[in-house]
């Protein structure tokens, strides 16, 4: 098996983690080209909303002590980060954080923190990261260093980023039992 560097995340796959899994959306939510830590990785998110929720990446936690940095080269977005109390149990979040980003910004993803990106602008959100996705045991679509299952079990992160009155806002994901510490980055929290 050889490494395939390109993958696209479809509406069908994204329904696992959408606020409204039955909402219709674009055929492809985002595109990934993976080159690993040497060549870097590029992710491009479509614009728009799905059931009122902005287009986002699936979200994942890193396996092991892996960190990474994302550099944003186009668009406006929100980075969501969260750390679980127990990495084996996604029900209780120790820390949830939302960070607004624009072209020229970078965000560090510490070890043990889950993360996803959201496009809240009207152009593609384009980012480059230094995650070590490389080798025949990896795939561009579901790399071996990432745990997607915990995010899938909870139908997304602790909060969804939705459009309200033309601006991003957060809606709590009621599948989580407890969220201990929050930093909403100045974004309002609204009801679904």
ZICORLIN-V383320 format. One record per residue. N is the residue number from 0. RES is the residue in one letter. D_LAST is the distance of its C-alpha to the last C-alpha in whole Angstrom. Layout:
BEGIN
N;RES;D_LAST + N;RES;D_LAST
END
This chain:
BEGIN
0;X;44 + 1;X;44 + 2;X;41 + 3;X;39 + 4;X;37 + 5;X;35 + 6;X;32 + 7;X;28 + 8;X;25 + 9;X;24 + 10;X;21 + 11;X;22 + 12;X;23 + 13;X;19 + 14;X;17 + 15;X;18 + 16;X;16 + 17;X;13 + 18;X;9 + 19;X;10 + 20;X;14 + 21;X;15 + 22;X;14 + 23;X;17 + 24;X;18 + 25;X;22 + 26;X;24 + 27;X;25 + 28;X;22 + 29;X;24 + 30;X;28 + 31;X;30 + 32;X;34 + 33;X;35 + 34;X;38 + 35;X;38 + 36;X;39 + 37;X;42 + 38;X;41 + 39;X;37 + 40;X;34 + 41;X;32 + 42;X;28 + 43;X;27 + 44;X;23 + 45;X;23 + 46;X;21 + 47;X;18 + 48;X;14 + 49;X;14 + 50;X;11 + 51;X;10 + 52;X;10 + 53;X;14 + 54;X;17 + 55;X;17 + 56;X;20 + 57;X;20 + 58;X;21 + 59;X;23 + 60;X;26 + 61;X;29 + 62;X;32 + 63;X;35 + 64;X;35 + 65;X;34 + 66;X;33 + 67;X;32 + 68;X;31 + 69;X;29 + 70;X;31 + 71;X;29 + 72;X;31 + 73;X;29 + 74;X;26 + 75;X;23 + 76;X;20 + 77;X;19 + 78;X;20 + 79;X;18 + 80;X;21 + 81;X;21 + 82;X;23 + 83;X;24 + 84;X;26 + 85;X;27 + 86;X;28 + 87;X;28 + 88;X;25 + 89;X;22 + 90;X;20 + 91;X;21 + 92;X;20 + 93;X;23 + 94;X;22 + 95;X;18 + 96;X;19 + 97;X;18 + 98;X;21 + 99;X;21 + 100;X;24 + 101;X;26 + 102;X;29 + 103;X;32 + 104;X;30 + 105;X;30 + 106;X;28 + 107;X;30 + 108;X;28 + 109;X;30 + 110;X;31 + 111;X;29 + 112;X;26 + 113;X;23 + 114;X;22 + 115;X;20 + 116;X;20 + 117;X;18 + 118;X;19 + 119;X;18 + 120;X;21 + 121;X;23 + 122;X;25 + 123;X;26 + 124;X;25 + 125;X;28 + 126;X;29 + 127;X;32 + 128;X;32 + 129;X;35 + 130;X;34 + 131;X;37 + 132;X;36 + 133;X;39 + 134;X;42 + 135;X;42 + 136;X;40 + 137;X;37 + 138;X;35 + 139;X;33 + 140;X;30 + 141;X;30 + 142;X;32 + 143;X;34 + 144;X;33 + 145;X;29 + 146;X;27 + 147;X;24 + 148;X;24 + 149;X;22 + 150;X;20 + 151;X;20 + 152;X;20 + 153;X;17 + 154;X;15 + 155;X;15 + 156;X;15 + 157;X;13 + 158;X;11 + 159;X;9 + 160;X;11 + 161;X;9 + 162;X;11 + 163;X;10 + 164;X;14 + 165;X;16 + 166;X;15 + 167;X;13 + 168;X;10 + 169;X;9 + 170;X;6 + 171;X;8 + 172;X;9 + 173;X;10 + 174;X;13 + 175;X;15 + 176;X;17 + 177;X;18 + 178;X;17 + 179;X;21 + 180;X;21 + 181;X;18 + 182;X;19 + 183;X;16 + 184;X;19 + 185;X;18 + 186;X;15 + 187;X;12 + 188;X;10 + 189;X;7 + 190;X;4 + 191;X;0
END
